[in-house]
């Protein structure tokens, strides 16, 4: 039981270190790091509630919302604000 808990914690830790890329869809990025929803909402990007989020990449969303994609990636990967 203790070993299972340790493995589970390691898995979660590794997932948190995954880098979000501009080619990921918003849906993929949210599954990978659900906490980025707050970053997106604070920037006025409510894409996660839009059906298009399953097919729209972060690069496309940045363009539509007038953000530089590199600034968006910095925000979602490092918890910065836009």
Buried (B, 14 or more C-beta within 10 A) or exposed (E): EEEEEEEEEEEEEEEEEEEBBBEBBBBBBBEBBEEBBEBBEEBEBEBBEEEEBEEBBBBBBBBEBEBEBEBBBBBBBEEEEB
